[in-house]
């Protein structure tokens, strides 16, 4: 694993890089937002081209946007 610091390059083999971060164990609710995300990304497209889908999740800082995304990734990891 290579990483850069202000002191230059370093190489180490004992660093652990998580494959994907987990949502907080205290995360609850937001089922309606998660359902909308699933519906949006799992819907079949009538378009002949398989275009990339986007979803904008916005709001004030600290309201759980990152946790919603992490939970969605956890739930969808078996599908993709």
PELINMO-V105941 format. One record per residue. N is the residue number from 1. SS is DSSP state (helix for helix, strand for strand, loop for the rest). PSI is psi as a letter, one per 30 degrees, with the letter a starting at -180 (NA if undefined). Layout:
# PELINMO-V105941
N | SS | PSI
N | SS | PSI
This chain:
# PELINMO-V105941
1 | loop | k
2 | strand | k
3 | strand | l
4 | strand | k
5 | strand | l
6 | loop | f
7 | loop | f
8 | strand | a
9 | strand | k
10 | strand | l
11 | strand | k
12 | loop | l
13 | loop | f
14 | loop | g
15 | loop | k
16 | loop | k
17 | loop | j
18 | loop | k
19 | loop | e
20 | loop | k
21 | loop | l
22 | loop | l
23 | loop | l
24 | loop | k
25 | loop | f
26 | loop | f
27 | loop | k
28 | loop | l
29 | loop | a
30 | loop | g
31 | helix | e
32 | helix | e
33 | helix | e
34 | helix | e
35 | helix | e
36 | helix | e
37 | helix | e
38 | helix | e
39 | helix | e
40 | helix | e
41 | helix | f
42 | helix | f
43 | loop | k
44 | loop | k
45 | loop | k
46 | loop | f
47 | loop | k
48 | loop | e
49 | loop | k
50 | loop | j
51 | loop | l
52 | loop | k
53 | loop | k
54 | loop | l
55 | loop | k
56 | loop | j
57 | loop | j
58 | loop | l
59 | loop | l
60 | loop | l
61 | loop | k
62 | loop | g
63 | loop | f
64 | loop | g
65 | helix | e
66 | helix | e
67 | helix | e
68 | helix | e
69 | helix | e
70 | helix | e
71 | helix | e
72 | helix | e
73 | helix | e
74 | helix | e
75 | helix | e
76 | helix | f
77 | loop | f
78 | loop | f
79 | loop | f
80 | loop | NA
